[in-house]
Amino acid sequence: MTRLEHFLDLSVTLTGFSHFQLLGTGLTETYLATLESIVPEDVLGQLLDAGPDSLGDPELGPVARNLILMWYCGTWNPLPDDWRDRHGSSPLDTRHVISAEAYRSGLQWVAAGAHPAGANQQGFGAWAMPPAALAPGASPLEPVS
């Protein structure tokens, strides 16, 4: 299995979205490259091997939580100072939006049944209408396969 496949499997577990949905964002390689540019190689390898058990780990948890934020919001938040003291810091470990496309493709919009604010033309007065209701028992998230 390739590193990208390991990354995608971990992302499916952490986000609750399917492989198909995550690949559909077009950001899988971008998000893996972001992690590779910020997180030390040994920590990233441990994260990919640990899977969902990484969330509570003091060394891997901050990175896993940032990965979730990347998928949902298209942003990176700086890792905690104590983590950076132990593992070093990258000049790229700053609060930033990964890209305009990452913002537009954030899973938060799918989960909320909404559109990214300011990113899509919605038509005059669309702001005055509530989001469309889901059918009873429906979920904006399709089950993870």
Residue pairs with C-beta under 8 A, 6 or more apart in sequence:
1 9
3 32
3 48
4 28
4 29
4 32
6 48
6 49
7 28
7 31
7 32
7 35
7 48
8 19
8 22
8 23
8 28
9 19
9 51
10 47
10 48
10 51
10 52
10 64
10 67
11 17
11 22
11 28
11 31
11 67
11 71
12 18
12 19
12 22
12 144
13 51
13 52
13 144
14 52
14 55
14 64
14 67
14 68
14 71
15 22
15 68
15 71
15 72
15 107
16 141
16 144
17 71
17 107
17 110
17 141
17 144
18 142
18 143
18 144
18 145
19 145
21 107
21 110
21 142
22 28
22 71
25 71
25 105
25 107
26 101
26 105
27 74
27 98
27 101
27 102
27 105
30 98
30 99
30 102
31 67
31 70
31 71
31 98
31 102
34 70
34 76
34 92
34 98
35 44
35 63
35 67
36 44
37 90
37 92
38 76
38 79
38 90
38 92
38 93
39 47
39 63
39 87
39 90
40 87
40 88
43 59
43 60
43 63
43 87
44 63
46 54
46 59
46 60
47 54
47 60
47 63
47 64
47 67
50 57
50 60
54 60
54 61
54 63
54 64
55 61
55 64
55 65
57 64
59 83
59 86
59 87
62 79
62 80
62 83
63 79
66 76
66 77
66 79
69 75
69 76
69 77
70 76
70 98
70 102
71 106
71 107
72 106
72 107
72 108
72 111
73 103
73 106
73 108
74 97
74 98
74 99
74 101
74 102
74 103
74 104
74 105
74 106
75 95
75 96
75 97
75 98
75 102
75 103
76 92
76 93
76 94
76 95
76 96
76 98
77 95
78 84
78 93
78 94
78 95
79 87
79 89
79 93
84 93
97 103
100 119
103 116
103 119
104 116
104 119
104 120
106 116
109 115
109 116
110 140
110 141
111 140
111 141
112 131
112 140
113 131
113 132
113 134
113 140
114 131
115 122
134 140
